[in-house]
């Protein structure tokens, strides 16, 4: 959301709070400081006034970024991607005859005396 839109909503909230409660807020600080903004929203919501609650919801949506979507399961992505399962099968077939790297070197000093 644009800064100007945040300022517009904060200014509307400021006007309504001043008119209904006599509370004076700092619009600039409300847009720049998240903790201050959340406290102003708490005060606005405590009044149970429909106009204040609606403005508080709009302002909160403007200052609090939406939560990112949870990551999809990797197995689901692999199975849903066409051609990727064929690639996995070919990779497994290519590695069937390959000896593990640990078997290529003798174990010295591990579990026995030198």
C-alpha positions as CSV (number, residue, x, y, z in Angstrom):
1,X,0.0,0.0,0.0
2,X,1.2,3.5,-0.8
3,X,2.4,5.8,2.0
4,X,-0.1,8.4,1.0
5,X,-2.9,5.9,1.5
6,X,-1.6,5.0,5.0
7,X,-1.5,8.7,5.9
8,X,-5.0,9.2,4.6
9,X,-6.4,6.3,6.8
10,X,-4.4,7.4,9.8
11,X,-5.6,11.0,9.4
12,X,-9.2,9.8,9.2
13,X,-8.7,7.7,12.3
14,X,-7.1,10.7,14.1
15,X,-10.1,12.9,13.2
16,X,-12.7,10.4,14.5
17,X,-10.7,9.8,17.7
18,X,-10.5,13.5,18.4
19,X,-14.1,14.1,17.6
20,X,-15.5,11.2,19.6
21,X,-13.0,10.8,22.5
22,X,-11.1,14.0,22.6
23,X,-7.9,12.0,22.0
24,X,-5.1,13.7,20.0
25,X,-2.8,11.4,18.0
26,X,0.3,12.0,15.9
27,X,-0.6,10.9,12.4
28,X,3.0,10.9,11.1
29,X,4.2,8.8,14.1
30,X,1.3,6.5,13.6
31,X,2.4,5.7,10.1
32,X,6.1,5.4,11.0
33,X,6.1,3.6,14.3
34,X,4.3,0.2,14.4
35,X,4.1,0.0,18.2
36,X,2.5,3.4,18.5
37,X,0.0,2.5,15.7
38,X,-0.9,-0.8,17.4
39,X,-1.6,1.1,20.6
40,X,-3.8,3.6,18.8
41,X,-5.7,0.7,17.2
42,X,-6.2,-0.9,20.6
43,X,-7.7,2.4,22.0
44,X,-9.9,2.7,18.9
45,X,-11.2,-0.8,19.2
46,X,-11.9,-0.5,22.9
47,X,-14.6,2.1,22.2
48,X,-16.8,-0.4,20.3
49,X,-17.8,2.3,17.9
50,X,-18.6,0.9,14.4
51,X,-16.8,3.8,12.6
52,X,-13.7,3.5,14.8
53,X,-13.6,-0.3,14.5
54,X,-13.9,0.0,10.7
55,X,-11.1,2.6,10.4
56,X,-8.9,0.5,12.8
57,X,-9.4,-2.5,10.6
58,X,-8.5,-0.6,7.4
59,X,-5.4,1.0,9.1
60,X,-4.2,-2.4,10.5
61,X,-4.5,-3.9,7.0
62,X,-2.4,-1.1,5.7
63,X,0.4,-1.3,8.2
64,X,0.6,-5.1,8.9
65,X,1.8,-7.0,5.9
66,X,-0.1,-10.1,5.0
67,X,1.4,-13.4,6.2
68,X,3.2,-15.4,3.5
69,X,1.6,-18.6,2.3
70,X,3.0,-21.6,4.0
71,X,5.5,-23.5,1.8
72,X,4.2,-26.5,-0.1
73,X,5.5,-29.9,0.7
74,X,8.5,-30.7,-1.5
75,X,7.2,-34.2,-2.2
76,X,4.0,-32.7,-3.4
77,X,5.8,-30.3,-5.7
78,X,8.0,-33.1,-7.1
79,X,5.1,-35.4,-7.8
80,X,3.1,-32.6,-9.3
81,X,5.8,-31.5,-11.7
82,X,5.6,-33.5,-15.0
83,X,8.9,-35.1,-16.1
84,X,10.6,-34.8,-12.8
85,X,9.7,-38.3,-11.7
86,X,11.2,-39.6,-14.9
87,X,14.4,-37.7,-14.1
88,X,14.5,-39.2,-10.6
89,X,14.1,-42.8,-12.1
90,X,16.9,-42.2,-14.5
91,X,19.2,-40.8,-11.8
92,X,18.5,-43.9,-9.6
93,X,19.2,-46.2,-12.5
94,X,22.5,-44.4,-13.2
95,X,23.6,-44.7,-9.6
96,X,22.7,-48.4,-9.1
97,X,26.2,-49.6,-10.0
98,X,28.1,-46.9,-8.2
99,X,29.9,-47.9,-5.0
100,X,29.5,-45.5,-2.0
101,X,32.4,-43.3,-1.4
102,X,32.9,-44.6,2.1
103,X,33.6,-48.1,0.7
104,X,36.4,-46.7,-1.5
105,X,38.7,-45.9,1.4
106,X,39.9,-48.3,4.1
107,X,38.9,-47.4,7.6
108,X,42.1,-46.5,9.5
109,X,42.1,-45.8,13.2
110,X,38.4,-45.9,13.5
111,X,37.3,-48.5,15.9
112,X,40.7,-50.2,16.0
113,X,44.3,-49.5,17.0
114,X,46.7,-48.2,14.5
